[in-house]
Amino acid sequence: MQGELPQICSFLFDIGLEVIDINFFKNPLPPEEIQKIIQQSQEESKKKTKEVQIAIQVQEEERKKIYTDERLGTDKEIIDRTFTKIKQITELAK
């Protein structure tokens, strides 16, 4: 276990859990403290998840806005070409 402890701590750090005291495994916290830490971690995780969801939503809205603006330009070009063709057909019919 002694050789695996640094690897465990490194893994926990990599997944976002900060290891404050290496002696934690030798002298674990009382269950109430552990529950409190878990609850705080879950609350922070929820906040970060919400922030990421908001950022994704804003980014998606911006992407839709840009796409809509491009489509309006494209639609305008299609309408202009259609009216040009109608004018040409009308002139040919005269």
Biopython code that builds the backbone (N, CA, C, O; Angstrom):
import numpy as np
from Bio.PDB.StructureBuilder import StructureBuilder

atoms = [
    (1, "MET", "N", (0.827, -1.205, 0.000)),
    (1, "MET", "CA", (0.000, 0.000, 0.000)),
    (1, "MET", "C", (0.857, 1.249, 0.000)),
    (1, "MET", "O", (0.487, 2.257, -0.600)),
    (2, "GLN", "N", (2.005, 1.192, 0.670)),
    (2, "GLN", "CA", (2.848, 2.379, 0.786)),
    (2, "GLN", "C", (3.289, 2.866, -0.594)),
    (2, "GLN", "O", (3.320, 4.072, -0.841)),
    (3, "GLY", "N", (3.632, 1.934, -1.499)),
    (3, "GLY", "CA", (4.059, 2.318, -2.841)),
    (3, "GLY", "C", (2.905, 2.817, -3.694)),
    (3, "GLY", "O", (3.118, 3.606, -4.615)),
    (4, "GLU", "N", (1.703, 2.380, -3.409)),
    (4, "GLU", "CA", (0.538, 2.772, -4.191)),
    (4, "GLU", "C", (-0.039, 4.110, -3.756)),
    (4, "GLU", "O", (-0.789, 4.729, -4.510)),
    (5, "LEU", "N", (0.293, 4.567, -2.557)),
    (5, "LEU", "CA", (-0.290, 5.794, -2.028)),
    (5, "LEU", "C", (-0.039, 7.004, -2.927)),
    (5, "LEU", "O", (-0.981, 7.747, -3.205)),
    (6, "PRO", "N", (1.191, 7.235, -3.394)),
    (6, "PRO", "CA", (1.391, 8.383, -4.294)),
    (6, "PRO", "C", (0.572, 8.266, -5.581)),
    (6, "PRO", "O", (0.080, 9.269, -6.099)),
    (7, "GLN", "N", (0.427, 7.045, -6.096)),
    (7, "GLN", "CA", (-0.371, 6.851, -7.307)),
    (7, "GLN", "C", (-1.839, 7.156, -7.045)),
    (7, "GLN", "O", (-2.508, 7.771, -7.876)),
    (8, "ILE", "N", (-2.333, 6.731, -5.907)),
    (8, "ILE", "CA", (-3.728, 7.012, -5.545)),
    (8, "ILE", "C", (-3.933, 8.512, -5.413)),
    (8, "ILE", "O", (-4.910, 9.058, -5.927)),
    (9, "CYS", "N", (-3.007, 9.183, -4.720)),
    (9, "CYS", "CA", (-3.119, 10.635, -4.551)),
    (9, "CYS", "C", (-3.051, 11.341, -5.895)),
    (9, "CYS", "O", (-3.793, 12.292, -6.140)),
    (10, "SER", "N", (-2.157, 10.875, -6.769)),
    (10, "SER", "CA", (-2.034, 11.468, -8.098)),
    (10, "SER", "C", (-3.328, 11.282, -8.880)),
    (10, "SER", "O", (-3.790, 12.209, -9.546)),
    (11, "PHE", "N", (-3.918, 10.084, -8.804)),
    (11, "PHE", "CA", (-5.173, 9.817, -9.496)),
    (11, "PHE", "C", (-6.281, 10.720, -8.977)),
    (11, "PHE", "O", (-7.029, 11.302, -9.762)),
    (12, "LEU", "N", (-6.390, 10.841, -7.650)),
    (12, "LEU", "CA", (-7.429, 11.692, -7.069)),
    (12, "LEU", "C", (-7.246, 13.132, -7.514)),
    (12, "LEU", "O", (-8.224, 13.820, -7.806)),
    (13, "PHE", "N", (-6.013, 13.590, -7.567)),
    (13, "PHE", "CA", (-5.748, 14.962, -8.011)),
    (13, "PHE", "C", (-6.140, 15.120, -9.477)),
    (13, "PHE", "O", (-6.728, 16.133, -9.858)),
    (14, "ASP", "N", (-5.817, 14.120, -10.300)),
    (14, "ASP", "CA", (-6.140, 14.172, -11.723)),
    (14, "ASP", "C", (-7.637, 14.253, -11.967)),
    (14, "ASP", "O", (-8.070, 14.898, -12.921)),
    (15, "ILE", "N", (-8.435, 13.612, -11.124)),
    (15, "ILE", "CA", (-9.884, 13.658, -11.333)),
    (15, "ILE", "C", (-10.522, 14.829, -10.600)),
    (15, "ILE", "O", (-11.746, 14.934, -10.532)),
    (16, "GLY", "N", (-9.692, 15.703, -10.056)),
    (16, "GLY", "CA", (-10.225, 16.932, -9.482)),
    (16, "GLY", "C", (-10.355, 16.941, -7.979)),
    (16, "GLY", "O", (-10.853, 17.916, -7.415)),
    (17, "LEU", "N", (-9.929, 15.898, -7.316)),
    (17, "LEU", "CA", (-9.989, 15.882, -5.856)),
    (17, "LEU", "C", (-8.611, 16.248, -5.321)),
    (17, "LEU", "O", (-7.627, 15.564, -5.607)),
    (18, "GLU", "N", (-8.541, 17.306, -4.559)),
    (18, "GLU", "CA", (-7.258, 17.710, -4.006)),
    (18, "GLU", "C", (-6.983, 16.906, -2.746)),
    (18, "GLU", "O", (-7.836, 16.805, -1.864)),
    (19, "VAL", "N", (-5.813, 16.346, -2.670)),
    (19, "VAL", "CA", (-5.410, 15.580, -1.498)),
    (19, "VAL", "C", (-4.672, 16.533, -0.579)),
    (19, "VAL", "O", (-3.560, 16.966, -0.884)),
    (20, "ILE", "N", (-5.289, 16.859, 0.542)),
    (20, "ILE", "CA", (-4.724, 17.848, 1.459)),
    (20, "ILE", "C", (-3.708, 17.202, 2.396)),
    (20, "ILE", "O", (-2.644, 17.770, 2.644)),
    (21, "ASP", "N", (-4.024, 16.036, 2.910)),
    (21, "ASP", "CA", (-3.161, 15.400, 3.899)),
    (21, "ASP", "C", (-2.920, 13.957, 3.491)),
    (21, "ASP", "O", (-3.855, 13.161, 3.412)),
    (22, "ILE", "N", (-1.660, 13.626, 3.233)),
    (22, "ILE", "CA", (-1.318, 12.262, 2.833)),
    (22, "ILE", "C", (-1.629, 11.293, 3.978)),
    (22, "ILE", "O", (-1.907, 10.120, 3.729)),
    (23, "ASN", "N", (-1.585, 11.756, 5.202)),
    (23, "ASN", "CA", (-1.859, 10.894, 6.352)),
    (23, "ASN", "C", (-3.346, 10.575, 6.492)),
    (23, "ASN", "O", (-3.749, 9.881, 7.425)),
    (24, "PHE", "N", (-4.152, 11.075, 5.574)),
    (24, "PHE", "CA", (-5.595, 10.833, 5.611)),
    (24, "PHE", "C", (-5.902, 9.343, 5.674)),
    (24, "PHE", "O", (-6.803, 8.909, 6.392)),
    (25, "PHE", "N", (-5.135, 8.566, 4.908)),
    (25, "PHE", "CA", (-5.419, 7.130, 4.857)),
    (25, "PHE", "C", (-5.018, 6.433, 6.154)),
    (25, "PHE", "O", (-5.577, 5.394, 6.508)),
    (26, "LYS", "N", (-4.049, 7.009, 6.859)),
    (26, "LYS", "CA", (-3.630, 6.429, 8.140)),
    (26, "LYS", "C", (-4.581, 6.851, 9.258)),
    (26, "LYS", "O", (-4.911, 6.051, 10.133)),
    (27, "ASN", "N", (-5.022, 8.111, 9.227)),
    (27, "ASN", "CA", (-5.915, 8.660, 10.248)),
    (27, "ASN", "C", (-7.151, 9.244, 9.563)),
    (27, "ASN", "O", (-7.254, 10.463, 9.425)),
    (28, "PRO", "N", (-8.082, 8.407, 9.137)),
    (28, "PRO", "CA", (-9.240, 8.925, 8.398)),
    (28, "PRO", "C", (-10.102, 9.858, 9.253)),
    (28, "PRO", "O", (-10.122, 9.782, 10.481)),
    (29, "LEU", "N", (-10.798, 10.722, 8.557)),
    (29, "LEU", "CA", (-11.708, 11.654, 9.221)),
    (29, "LEU", "C", (-12.936, 10.908, 9.730)),
    (29, "LEU", "O", (-13.249, 9.816, 9.257)),
    (30, "PRO", "N", (-13.623, 11.503, 10.694)),
    (30, "PRO", "CA", (-14.886, 10.902, 11.143)),
    (30, "PRO", "C", (-15.913, 10.919, 10.001)),
    (30, "PRO", "O", (-15.840, 11.764, 9.109)),
    (31, "PRO", "N", (-16.853, 9.996, 10.033)),
    (31, "PRO", "CA", (-17.849, 9.916, 8.954)),
    (31, "PRO", "C", (-18.592, 11.230, 8.703)),
    (31, "PRO", "O", (-18.927, 11.533, 7.557)),
    (32, "GLU", "N", (-18.856, 12.016, 9.753)),
    (32, "GLU", "CA", (-19.567, 13.288, 9.563)),
    (32, "GLU", "C", (-18.740, 14.249, 8.715)),
    (32, "GLU", "O", (-19.267, 14.929, 7.835)),
    (33, "GLU", "N", (-17.433, 14.294, 8.992)),
    (33, "GLU", "CA", (-16.543, 15.177, 8.223)),
    (33, "GLU", "C", (-16.459, 14.722, 6.772)),
    (33, "GLU", "O", (-16.489, 15.534, 5.848)),
    (34, "ILE", "N", (-16.355, 13.416, 6.593)),
    (34, "ILE", "CA", (-16.293, 12.876, 5.235)),
    (34, "ILE", "C", (-17.576, 13.214, 4.489)),
    (34, "ILE", "O", (-17.523, 13.608, 3.324)),
    (35, "GLN", "N", (-18.723, 13.069, 5.136)),
    (35, "GLN", "CA", (-20.007, 13.390, 4.510)),
    (35, "GLN", "C", (-20.068, 14.863, 4.141)),
    (35, "GLN", "O", (-20.561, 15.215, 3.069)),
    (36, "LYS", "N", (-19.568, 15.733, 5.026)),
    (36, "LYS", "CA", (-19.572, 17.170, 4.768)),
    (36, "LYS", "C", (-18.694, 17.505, 3.558)),
    (36, "LYS", "O", (-19.071, 18.317, 2.713)),
    (37, "ILE", "N", (-17.526, 16.873, 3.487)),
    (37, "ILE", "CA", (-16.615, 17.104, 2.360)),
    (37, "ILE", "C", (-17.253, 16.626, 1.061)),
    (37, "ILE", "O", (-17.174, 17.303, 0.036)),
    (38, "ILE", "N", (-17.883, 15.461, 1.111)),
    (38, "ILE", "CA", (-18.552, 14.930, -0.083)),
    (38, "ILE", "C", (-19.670, 15.867, -0.521)),
    (38, "ILE", "O", (-19.826, 16.133, -1.712)),
    (39, "GLN", "N", (-20.444, 16.365, 0.431)),
    (39, "GLN", "CA", (-21.546, 17.268, 0.111)),
    (39, "GLN", "C", (-21.024, 18.565, -0.511)),
    (39, "GLN", "O", (-21.582, 19.049, -1.495)),
    (40, "GLN", "N", (-19.951, 19.128, 0.063)),
    (40, "GLN", "CA", (-19.365, 20.351, -0.494)),
    (40, "GLN", "C", (-18.847, 20.097, -1.900)),
    (40, "GLN", "O", (-19.021, 20.926, -2.792)),
    (41, "SER", "N", (-18.214, 18.957, -2.094)),
    (41, "SER", "CA", (-17.690, 18.607, -3.409)),
    (41, "SER", "C", (-18.824, 18.472, -4.424)),
    (41, "SER", "O", (-18.696, 18.923, -5.562)),
    (42, "GLN", "N", (-19.928, 17.854, -4.015)),
    (42, "GLN", "CA", (-21.072, 17.704, -4.914)),
    (42, "GLN", "C", (-21.685, 19.057, -5.257)),
    (42, "GLN", "O", (-22.081, 19.287, -6.400)),
    (43, "GLU", "N", (-21.767, 19.953, -4.275)),
    (43, "GLU", "CA", (-22.320, 21.287, -4.528)),
    (43, "GLU", "C", (-21.437, 22.058, -5.496)),
    (43, "GLU", "O", (-21.938, 22.710, -6.412)),
    (44, "GLU", "N", (-20.115, 21.986, -5.296)),
    (44, "GLU", "CA", (-19.195, 22.659, -6.208)),
    (44, "GLU", "C", (-19.299, 22.061, -7.604)),
    (44, "GLU", "O", (-19.254, 22.780, -8.602)),
    (45, "SER", "N", (-19.437, 20.746, -7.668)),
    (45, "SER", "CA", (-19.570, 20.071, -8.954)),
    (45, "SER", "C", (-20.846, 20.517, -9.667)),
    (45, "SER", "O", (-20.836, 20.746, -10.876)),
    (46, "LYS", "N", (-21.948, 20.640, -8.915)),
    (46, "LYS", "CA", (-23.207, 21.105, -9.504)),
    (46, "LYS", "C", (-23.065, 22.524, -10.033)),
    (46, "LYS", "O", (-23.558, 22.837, -11.117)),
    (47, "LYS", "N", (-22.387, 23.395, -9.265)),
    (47, "LYS", "CA", (-22.183, 24.774, -9.705)),
    (47, "LYS", "C", (-21.378, 24.810, -10.994)),
    (47, "LYS", "O", (-21.724, 25.526, -11.934)),
    (48, "LYS", "N", (-20.294, 24.027, -11.032)),
    (48, "LYS", "CA", (-19.457, 24.008, -12.231)),
    (48, "LYS", "C", (-20.221, 23.429, -13.410)),
    (48, "LYS", "O", (-20.098, 23.915, -14.534)),
    (49, "THR", "N", (-21.010, 22.390, -13.155)),
    (49, "THR", "CA", (-21.812, 21.801, -14.226)),
    (49, "THR", "C", (-22.803, 22.828, -14.765)),
    (49, "THR", "O", (-22.982, 22.938, -15.978)),
    (50, "LYS", "N", (-23.444, 23.576, -13.878)),
    (50, "LYS", "CA", (-24.397, 24.605, -14.288)),
    (50, "LYS", "C", (-23.690, 25.683, -15.106)),
    (50, "LYS", "O", (-24.216, 26.137, -16.122)),
    (51, "GLU", "N", (-22.484, 26.099, -14.662)),
    (51, "GLU", "CA", (-21.727, 27.106, -15.400)),
    (51, "GLU", "C", (-21.394, 26.605, -16.800)),
    (51, "GLU", "O", (-21.494, 27.356, -17.771)),
    (52, "VAL", "N", (-21.001, 25.345, -16.905)),
    (52, "VAL", "CA", (-20.673, 24.771, -18.209)),
    (52, "VAL", "C", (-21.922, 24.697, -19.080)),
    (52, "VAL", "O", (-21.863, 24.991, -20.274)),
    (53, "GLN", "N", (-23.056, 24.307, -18.490)),
    (53, "GLN", "CA", (-24.301, 24.241, -19.258)),
    (53, "GLN", "C", (-24.692, 25.616, -19.780)),
    (53, "GLN", "O", (-25.128, 25.744, -20.924)),
    (54, "ILE", "N", (-24.540, 26.646, -18.951)),
    (54, "ILE", "CA", (-24.861, 28.008, -19.378)),
    (54, "ILE", "C", (-23.927, 28.427, -20.504)),
    (54, "ILE", "O", (-24.371, 29.012, -21.492)),
    (55, "ALA", "N", (-22.641, 28.132, -20.365)),
    (55, "ALA", "CA", (-21.673, 28.492, -21.406)),
    (55, "ALA", "C", (-22.006, 27.788, -22.720)),
    (55, "ALA", "O", (-21.926, 28.394, -23.788)),
    (56, "ILE", "N", (-22.377, 26.514, -22.642)),
    (56, "ILE", "CA", (-22.747, 25.772, -23.852)),
    (56, "ILE", "C", (-24.001, 26.371, -24.469)),
    (56, "ILE", "O", (-24.086, 26.502, -25.690)),
    (57, "GLN", "N", (-24.976, 26.736, -23.642)),
    (57, "GLN", "CA", (-26.218, 27.316, -24.144)),
    (57, "GLN", "C", (-25.948, 28.651, -24.835)),
    (57, "GLN", "O", (-26.482, 28.914, -25.913)),
    (58, "VAL", "N", (-25.121, 29.490, -24.218)),
    (58, "VAL", "CA", (-24.786, 30.784, -24.822)),
    (58, "VAL", "C", (-24.075, 30.564, -26.146)),
    (58, "VAL", "O", (-24.369, 31.235, -27.135)),
    (59, "GLN", "N", (-23.136, 29.622, -26.165)),
    (59, "GLN", "CA", (-22.401, 29.331, -27.391)),
    (59, "GLN", "C", (-23.351, 28.823, -28.478)),
    (59, "GLN", "O", (-23.225, 29.207, -29.641)),
    (60, "GLU", "N", (-24.288, 27.972, -28.106)),
    (60, "GLU", "CA", (-25.257, 27.440, -29.067)),
    (60, "GLU", "C", (-26.150, 28.557, -29.615)),
    (60, "GLU", "O", (-26.442, 28.589, -30.811)),
    (61, "GLU", "N", (-26.582, 29.471, -28.744)),
    (61, "GLU", "CA", (-27.406, 30.591, -29.196)),
    (61, "GLU", "C", (-26.628, 31.488, -30.154)),
    (61, "GLU", "O", (-27.178, 31.961, -31.148)),
    (62, "GLU", "N", (-25.354, 31.722, -29.858)),
    (62, "GLU", "CA", (-24.523, 32.527, -30.753)),
    (62, "GLU", "C", (-24.365, 31.836, -32.104)),
    (62, "GLU", "O", (-24.421, 32.479, -33.151)),
    (63, "ARG", "N", (-24.166, 30.511, -32.068)),
    (63, "ARG", "CA", (-24.018, 29.762, -33.315)),
    (63, "ARG", "C", (-25.302, 29.845, -34.144)),
    (63, "ARG", "O", (-25.251, 30.043, -35.358)),
    (64, "LYS", "N", (-26.452, 29.694, -33.483)),
    (64, "LYS", "CA", (-27.731, 29.793, -34.191)),
    (64, "LYS", "C", (-27.919, 31.185, -34.767)),
    (64, "LYS", "O", (-28.408, 31.339, -35.887)),
    (65, "LYS", "N", (-27.530, 32.203, -34.001)),
    (65, "LYS", "CA", (-27.672, 33.583, -34.456)),
    (65, "LYS", "C", (-26.835, 33.816, -35.711)),
    (65, "LYS", "O", (-27.301, 34.418, -36.679)),
    (66, "ILE", "N", (-25.592, 33.330, -35.682)),
    (66, "ILE", "CA", (-24.722, 33.487, -36.851)),
    (66, "ILE", "C", (-25.308, 32.732, -38.032)),
    (66, "ILE", "O", (-25.349, 33.257, -39.145)),
    (67, "TYR", "N", (-25.769, 31.489, -37.798)),
    (67, "TYR", "CA", (-26.346, 30.691, -38.869)),
    (67, "TYR", "C", (-27.582, 31.380, -39.433)),
    (67, "TYR", "O", (-27.770, 31.416, -40.649)),
    (68, "THR", "N", (-28.423, 31.926, -38.562)),
    (68, "THR", "CA", (-29.634, 32.617, -39.006)),
    (68, "THR", "C", (-29.270, 33.830, -39.847)),
    (68, "THR", "O", (-29.869, 34.059, -40.897)),
    (69, "ASP", "N", (-28.291, 34.611, -39.394)),
    (69, "ASP", "CA", (-27.859, 35.781, -40.162)),
    (69, "ASP", "C", (-27.358, 35.367, -41.538)),
    (69, "ASP", "O", (-27.663, 36.022, -42.535)),
    (70, "GLU", "N", (-26.583, 34.274, -41.598)),
    (70, "GLU", "CA", (-26.090, 33.794, -42.884)),
    (70, "GLU", "C", (-27.247, 33.338, -43.760)),
    (70, "GLU", "O", (-27.269, 33.608, -44.961)),
    (71, "ARG", "N", (-28.206, 32.649, -43.158)),
    (71, "ARG", "CA", (-29.351, 32.165, -43.923)),
    (71, "ARG", "C", (-30.183, 33.326, -44.453)),
    (71, "ARG", "O", (-30.685, 33.264, -45.575)),
    (72, "LEU", "N", (-30.333, 34.382, -43.660)),
    (72, "LEU", "CA", (-31.092, 35.532, -44.138)),
    (72, "LEU", "C", (-30.428, 36.121, -45.359)),
    (72, "LEU", "O", (-31.094, 36.497, -46.324)),
    (73, "GLY", "N", (-29.110, 36.200, -45.311)),
    (73, "GLY", "CA", (-28.376, 36.693, -46.477)),
    (73, "GLY", "C", (-28.612, 35.790, -47.672)),
    (73, "GLY", "O", (-28.833, 36.273, -48.782)),
    (74, "THR", "N", (-28.567, 34.499, -47.458)),
    (74, "THR", "CA", (-28.780, 33.532, -48.527)),
    (74, "THR", "C", (-30.217, 33.615, -49.029)),
    (74, "THR", "O", (-30.452, 33.598, -50.237)),
    (75, "ASP", "N", (-31.174, 33.704, -48.118)),
    (75, "ASP", "CA", (-32.573, 33.831, -48.522)),
    (75, "ASP", "C", (-32.782, 35.095, -49.344)),
    (75, "ASP", "O", (-33.514, 35.077, -50.334)),
    (76, "LYS", "N", (-32.144, 36.193, -48.943)),
    (76, "LYS", "CA", (-32.275, 37.450, -49.685)),
    (76, "LYS", "C", (-31.746, 37.267, -51.101)),
    (76, "LYS", "O", (-32.346, 37.750, -52.062)),
    (77, "GLU", "N", (-30.622, 36.569, -51.227)),
    (77, "GLU", "CA", (-30.073, 36.326, -52.563)),
    (77, "GLU", "C", (-31.038, 35.488, -53.397)),
    (77, "GLU", "O", (-31.224, 35.752, -54.585)),
    (78, "ILE", "N", (-31.649, 34.482, -52.780)),
    (78, "ILE", "CA", (-32.611, 33.640, -53.502)),
    (78, "ILE", "C", (-33.809, 34.471, -53.947)),
    (78, "ILE", "O", (-34.270, 34.333, -55.080)),
    (79, "ILE", "N", (-34.311, 35.323, -53.074)),
    (79, "ILE", "CA", (-35.453, 36.183, -53.415)),
    (79, "ILE", "C", (-35.075, 37.128, -54.550)),
    (79, "ILE", "O", (-35.847, 37.309, -55.492)),
    (80, "ASP", "N", (-33.888, 37.730, -54.464)),
    (80, "ASP", "CA", (-33.437, 38.631, -55.530)),
    (80, "ASP", "C", (-33.349, 37.898, -56.864)),
    (80, "ASP", "O", (-33.781, 38.431, -57.887)),
    (81, "ARG", "N", (-32.800, 36.695, -56.872)),
    (81, "ARG", "CA", (-32.703, 35.932, -58.121)),
    (81, "ARG", "C", (-34.086, 35.574, -58.652)),
    (81, "ARG", "O", (-34.325, 35.605, -59.859)),
    (82, "THR", "N", (-34.999, 35.234, -57.735)),
    (82, "THR", "CA", (-36.358, 34.888, -58.157)),
    (82, "THR", "C", (-37.035, 36.086, -58.814)),
    (82, "THR", "O", (-37.643, 35.947, -59.875)),
    (83, "PHE", "N", (-36.934, 37.269, -58.190)),
    (83, "PHE", "CA", (-37.537, 38.465, -58.782)),
    (83, "PHE", "C", (-36.876, 38.815, -60.110)),
    (83, "PHE", "O", (-37.548, 39.268, -61.037)),
    (84, "THR", "N", (-35.579, 38.612, -60.210)),
    (84, "THR", "CA", (-34.885, 38.876, -61.475)),
    (84, "THR", "C", (-35.422, 37.949, -62.564)),
    (84, "THR", "O", (-35.658, 38.387, -63.690)),
    (85, "LYS", "N", (-35.614, 36.679, -62.235)),
    (85, "LYS", "CA", (-36.154, 35.732, -63.213)),
    (85, "LYS", "C", (-37.581, 36.101, -63.599)),
    (85, "LYS", "O", (-37.952, 36.007, -64.769)),
    (86, "ILE", "N", (-38.391, 36.524, -62.611)),
    (86, "ILE", "CA", (-39.772, 36.932, -62.902)),
    (86, "ILE", "C", (-39.768, 38.124, -63.846)),
    (86, "ILE", "O", (-40.556, 38.168, -64.790)),
    (87, "LYS", "N", (-38.889, 39.092, -63.600)),
    (87, "LYS", "CA", (-38.795, 40.269, -64.481)),
    (87, "LYS", "C", (-38.394, 39.852, -65.887)),
    (87, "LYS", "O", (-38.946, 40.351, -66.867)),
    (88, "GLN", "N", (-37.429, 38.930, -65.988)),
    (88, "GLN", "CA", (-36.985, 38.475, -67.307)),
    (88, "GLN", "C", (-38.122, 37.773, -68.050)),
    (88, "GLN", "O", (-38.323, 38.000, -69.243)),
    (89, "ILE", "N", (-38.859, 36.927, -67.345)),
    (89, "ILE", "CA", (-39.974, 36.211, -67.973)),
    (89, "ILE", "C", (-41.065, 37.197, -68.386)),
    (89, "ILE", "O", (-41.656, 37.061, -69.458)),
    (90, "THR", "N", (-41.331, 38.190, -67.535)),
    (90, "THR", "CA", (-42.349, 39.193, -67.847)),
    (90, "THR", "C", (-41.948, 39.981, -69.091)),
    (90, "THR", "O", (-42.788, 40.254, -69.949)),
    (91, "GLU", "N", (-40.677, 40.345, -69.193)),
    (91, "GLU", "CA", (-40.212, 41.107, -70.362)),
    (91, "GLU", "C", (-40.270, 40.254, -71.619)),
    (91, "GLU", "O", (-40.606, 40.753, -72.693)),
    (92, "LEU", "N", (-39.944, 38.966, -71.494)),
    (92, "LEU", "CA", (-40.013, 38.081, -72.651)),
    (92, "LEU", "C", (-41.458, 37.879, -73.102)),
    (92, "LEU", "O", (-41.719, 37.716, -74.294)),
    (93, "ALA", "N", (-42.391, 37.889, -72.157)),
    (93, "ALA", "CA", (-43.794, 37.685, -72.483)),
    (93, "ALA", "C", (-44.373, 38.885, -73.214)),
    (93, "ALA", "O", (-45.343, 38.740, -73.957)),
    (94, "LYS", "N", (-43.798, 40.070, -73.018)),
    (94, "LYS", "CA", (-44.340, 41.272, -73.671)),
    (94, "LYS", "C", (-44.041, 41.236, -75.100)),
    (94, "LYS", "O", (-44.410, 42.155, -75.831)),
]
sb = StructureBuilder()
sb.init_structure("model")
sb.init_model(0)
sb.init_chain("A")
sb.init_seg("    ")
for serial, (resi, resn, name, xyz) in enumerate(atoms, 1):
    if name == "N":
        sb.init_residue(resn, " ", resi, " ")
    sb.init_atom(name, np.array(xyz, "f"), 0.0, 1.0, " ", f" {name:<3s}", serial, name[0])
structure = sb.get_structure()
